[in-house]
Amino acid sequence: MIGGTWLNTVPDRKTPTALPQLAAAIVVLPVFLQAPWVRIHPFSAAVFTAVLIVAGVLLHRSNCECRAEIGSLLVGFSGSWLAGCVFWGWMRAHPLLHLPIEAFALPLALTGLNSKWRLAAAFYLASLAGTACTDLTMALTGVMPFWPAVVNAPLGEASQLLHEAASQLMKPQQLLILVAASGSLLSASRWLKELDLNSSTASQTYAMTASVLTTTLFIDGLFLLAALLQPGLSGLI
């Protein structure tokens, strides 16, 4: 997705690890932990970023390859976690600020691709790419204006507004945009997996990136389904 030369420094492995599965599990974490935590106490959720970074750095220094990879993923995830806490804790009524806030660590991540933190950087960039695709799709389908009204409305009214927004996506033109966006993410994931298979190393970095994109698409699909059937379970309100 960014380039192939930075993978050449990854050492060959004797046995592959479950890096894509680990990345997918971490991507799902905010749905069950961060979303309710930020609603209750955004400041403590933001401070938890320090725990993620410290744990990630300590694990990364381990001689165990699996632990080192988990550490890298935690460090990359910490950027997405902090951005999510800031946005959903204090700026949630301003959707146009969502992507800029999520991208706050972009320069650091791009630099990290050529360092020992390439897994962390790739994870963060994949998460950011998924977020950008989601936000762009919302803008193109015309549901972005519902966002401030939904997050500012009382619970009962918010559920109805969220359901109305999701219903807008069931129209032919909006469905076509959704299919195109989903197809683009799936195509990108497939391409990344092919790059991983053709790579001269067994780093699984491309496969991990593909897993993050695919999991993001899966979460978005679940969110849409919840907004249509049971808006209160969507995590947005």
C-alpha positions as CSV (number, residue, x, y, z in Angstrom):
1,M,0.0,0.0,0.0
2,I,2.9,2.4,0.7
3,G,5.7,0.6,-1.0
4,G,7.6,-2.6,-0.9
5,T,11.2,-1.6,-0.2
6,W,10.7,-1.2,3.5
7,L,9.9,-4.9,3.8
8,N,13.2,-6.0,2.6
9,T,14.8,-5.5,6.0
10,V,12.4,-8.0,7.7
11,P,14.2,-11.1,8.7
12,D,13.1,-14.5,7.4
13,R,11.0,-16.5,9.7
14,K,11.0,-20.2,10.3
15,T,7.4,-20.4,11.2
16,P,4.6,-17.8,10.4
17,T,2.6,-16.3,13.2
18,A,-1.1,-15.4,13.3
19,L,-0.3,-11.7,12.8
20,P,-3.4,-11.0,10.6
21,Q,-5.7,-12.6,13.2
22,L,-4.1,-10.6,16.0
23,A,-4.6,-7.4,14.1
24,A,-8.2,-8.2,13.4
25,A,-8.8,-8.8,17.1
26,I,-7.3,-5.5,18.0
27,V,-9.4,-3.6,15.4
28,V,-12.5,-5.0,17.0
29,L,-11.5,-3.9,20.5
30,P,-12.8,-0.3,20.3
31,V,-16.3,-1.6,19.6
32,F,-16.6,-3.4,22.9
33,L,-14.2,-1.4,25.1
34,Q,-13.5,2.1,23.8
35,A,-17.0,3.1,22.7
36,P,-18.7,2.6,26.1
37,W,-15.6,3.8,28.0
38,V,-15.4,7.1,26.1
39,R,-19.1,7.8,26.7
40,I,-18.7,7.3,30.5
41,H,-15.2,9.0,31.1
42,P,-13.3,10.2,28.0
43,F,-10.3,11.5,30.0
44,S,-9.4,8.2,31.6
45,A,-9.9,6.5,28.3
46,A,-7.5,8.9,26.7
47,V,-5.0,8.4,29.5
48,F,-5.1,4.6,28.9
49,T,-3.2,5.4,25.7
50,A,0.0,5.5,27.9
51,V,-0.7,2.0,29.1
52,L,-1.0,0.8,25.5
53,I,2.3,2.4,24.6
54,V,4.2,1.2,27.6
55,A,2.9,-2.4,27.2
56,G,3.6,-2.3,23.5
57,V,7.2,-1.1,24.0
58,L,7.9,-3.7,26.7
59,L,6.4,-6.5,24.6
60,H,8.3,-5.3,21.5
61,R,11.6,-5.8,23.3
62,S,10.8,-9.4,24.1
63,N,12.8,-12.2,22.5
64,C,9.6,-14.0,21.7
65,E,8.6,-13.1,18.2
66,C,4.8,-13.3,18.9
67,R,5.1,-11.0,21.9
68,A,7.2,-8.6,19.9
69,E,4.6,-8.5,17.2
70,I,1.8,-7.9,19.7
71,G,3.8,-5.1,21.1
72,S,4.2,-3.5,17.7
73,L,0.5,-3.8,17.0
74,L,-0.3,-2.2,20.4
75,V,1.9,0.8,19.7
76,G,0.2,1.3,16.3
77,F,-3.2,0.8,17.9
78,S,-2.4,3.4,20.5
79,G,-2.5,6.1,17.9
80,S,-5.9,5.1,16.7
81,W,-7.1,4.7,20.3
82,L,-6.0,8.2,21.3
83,A,-7.5,9.8,18.3
84,G,-10.8,8.0,18.9
85,C,-10.9,9.1,22.5
86,V,-10.3,12.7,21.5
87,F,-12.9,12.8,18.8
88,W,-15.6,10.8,20.5
89,G,-15.0,12.3,23.8
90,W,-15.0,16.0,22.9
91,M,-15.4,16.5,19.1
92,R,-18.0,13.9,18.2
93,A,-20.5,16.5,16.9
94,H,-18.1,17.7,14.3
95,P,-17.8,14.9,11.7
96,L,-15.5,17.0,9.4
97,L,-12.9,16.9,12.1
98,H,-13.0,13.1,12.4
99,L,-10.4,12.2,9.8
100,P,-8.0,15.1,10.6
101,I,-8.0,14.0,14.2
102,E,-7.5,10.3,13.3
103,A,-4.6,11.3,11.0
104,F,-2.7,13.2,13.7
105,A,0.1,10.6,13.8
106,L,0.4,10.3,10.0
107,P,3.9,11.8,9.6
108,L,5.2,9.7,12.4
109,A,3.7,6.5,10.9
110,L,5.1,7.2,7.4
111,T,8.5,7.7,9.0
112,G,8.1,4.5,11.0
113,L,7.7,2.3,7.9
114,N,11.4,2.3,7.5
115,S,12.2,1.5,11.1
116,K,11.8,-1.3,13.5
117,W,8.3,-0.1,14.1
118,R,7.1,-0.9,10.6
119,L,4.3,-3.2,11.9
120,A,3.0,-0.4,14.2
121,A,3.2,2.1,11.4
122,A,1.5,-0.3,8.9
123,F,-1.3,-1.1,11.4
124,Y,-2.0,2.6,12.1
125,L,-2.0,3.5,8.4
126,A,-4.3,0.6,7.5
127,S,-6.7,1.7,10.3
128,L,-6.6,5.3,9.0
129,A,-7.2,4.1,5.4
130,G,-10.3,2.2,6.6
131,T,-11.5,5.3,8.5
132,A,-11.0,7.5,5.4
133,C,-13.0,5.1,3.2
134,T,-15.8,5.0,5.8
135,D,-16.0,8.8,6.1
136,L,-15.8,9.3,2.3
137,T,-18.6,6.8,1.8
138,M,-20.8,8.6,4.4
139,A,-20.2,11.9,2.6
140,L,-20.9,10.5,-0.9
141,T,-24.1,8.8,0.3
142,G,-25.4,12.0,1.9
143,V,-25.7,10.7,5.5
144,M,-23.0,12.8,7.0
145,P,-25.4,15.7,7.9
146,F,-27.3,13.2,10.2
147,W,-24.1,12.8,12.3
148,P,-24.3,15.9,14.5
149,A,-28.0,15.6,15.0
150,V,-27.7,11.9,16.1
151,V,-25.0,12.4,18.7
152,N,-26.6,15.5,20.2
153,A,-30.2,14.2,20.4
154,P,-31.7,12.5,23.4
155,L,-31.4,8.7,23.4
156,G,-34.9,7.9,22.1
157,E,-34.8,10.6,19.4
158,A,-31.2,9.6,18.5
159,S,-32.2,6.1,17.8
160,Q,-34.9,7.2,15.4
161,L,-32.5,9.6,13.6
162,L,-29.9,6.9,13.3
163,H,-32.5,4.5,11.8
164,E,-33.5,7.2,9.3
165,A,-29.9,7.8,8.3
166,A,-29.4,4.0,7.8
167,S,-32.6,3.8,5.8
168,Q,-31.2,6.4,3.4
169,L,-28.5,4.0,2.5
170,M,-31.0,1.5,1.2
171,K,-31.9,3.6,-1.8
172,P,-30.5,2.4,-5.2
173,Q,-27.9,5.2,-5.7
174,Q,-26.6,5.0,-2.1
175,L,-26.5,1.2,-2.3
176,L,-24.4,1.5,-5.5
177,I,-21.9,3.7,-3.6
178,L,-21.8,1.2,-0.7
179,V,-21.1,-1.7,-3.1
180,A,-18.4,0.3,-4.9
181,A,-16.7,1.2,-1.6
182,S,-16.9,-2.3,-0.2
183,G,-15.6,-3.7,-3.5
184,S,-12.7,-1.3,-3.4
185,L,-11.7,-2.3,0.1
186,L,-12.0,-6.0,-0.7
187,S,-9.9,-5.5,-3.9
188,A,-7.2,-3.7,-1.9
189,S,-7.2,-6.5,0.7
190,R,-6.9,-9.2,-2.0
191,W,-4.1,-7.3,-3.7
192,L,-2.2,-6.9,-0.4
193,K,-2.6,-10.6,0.3
194,E,-1.1,-11.4,-3.1
195,L,1.8,-9.1,-2.3
196,D,2.3,-11.0,0.9
197,L,2.4,-14.3,-0.9
198,N,4.8,-13.0,-3.5
199,S,7.1,-11.4,-0.9
200,S,10.6,-12.7,-0.5
201,T,10.1,-12.8,3.2
202,A,7.5,-14.2,5.6
203,S,6.8,-10.9,7.4
204,Q,3.0,-11.1,6.9
205,T,2.9,-7.3,7.0
206,Y,0.8,-7.1,3.8
207,A,-1.5,-9.8,5.1
208,M,-1.9,-7.9,8.4
209,T,-2.8,-4.7,6.5
210,A,-5.3,-6.6,4.5
211,S,-6.8,-8.0,7.6
212,V,-7.3,-4.6,9.1
213,L,-9.1,-3.3,6.0
214,T,-11.3,-6.4,5.9
215,T,-12.2,-6.2,9.6
216,T,-13.0,-2.5,9.2
217,L,-15.4,-3.3,6.4
218,F,-17.0,-6.1,8.6
219,I,-17.4,-3.7,11.5
220,D,-19.0,-1.0,9.3
221,G,-21.4,-3.7,8.0
222,L,-22.4,-4.6,11.5
223,F,-22.9,-1.0,12.4
224,L,-25.2,-0.5,9.4
225,L,-27.2,-3.6,10.3
226,A,-27.5,-2.5,13.9
227,A,-28.6,1.0,12.8
228,L,-31.3,-0.5,10.7
229,L,-32.5,-3.1,13.2
230,Q,-31.5,-1.9,16.7
231,P,-29.9,1.6,16.6
232,G,-29.3,1.6,20.4
233,L,-26.7,-1.2,19.9
234,S,-24.8,0.6,17.2
235,G,-22.2,2.1,19.6
236,L,-22.7,5.6,18.2
237,I,-25.4,6.7,20.7
